[in-house]
């Protein structure tokens, strides 16, 4: 993920990384679920 690069280059700290990464993972889950539902109802 690109968020990891931000942490590795010290653009963001570990606490911000964890928060952003968790948010990104949740968004991916929501989008994936939405796409699957759209395909079923499609």
C-alpha positions in Angstrom: 0.0 0.0 0.0 1.1 3.6 -0.6 0.4 4.4 3.1 3.4 2.2 4.0 5.7 4.2 1.8 4.6 7.4 3.6 5.6 5.8 6.9 8.9 4.4 5.6 9.9 7.8 4.3 9.0 9.3 7.7 6.4 11.6 6.1 3.9 10.2 8.7 4.5 8.6 12.1 3.5 5.1 13.1 0.4 6.2 14.9 -0.9 8.1 11.9 0.0 5.1 9.7 -2.0 2.7 11.8 -5.0 5.0 11.7 -4.8 5.6 7.9 -4.1 1.9 7.2 -7.1 0.8 9.3 -9.3 3.2 7.5 -8.0 2.1 4.1 -8.7 -1.6 5.0 -12.2 -0.8 6.1 -12.9 1.1 2.9 -11.6 -1.8 0.8 -13.9 -4.1 2.7 -16.9 -1.8 2.1 -16.2 -1.3 -1.6 -15.6 -5.1 -2.1 -18.9 -5.9 -0.4 -20.7 -3.3 -2.4 -19.4 -4.6 -5.7 -20.3 -8.2 -4.8 -23.8 -7.1 -3.9 -24.2 -5.1 -7.1 -23.1 -8.2 -9.1 -25.7 -10.4 -7.4 -28.5 -7.9 -7.8 -27.2 -6.9 -11.2 
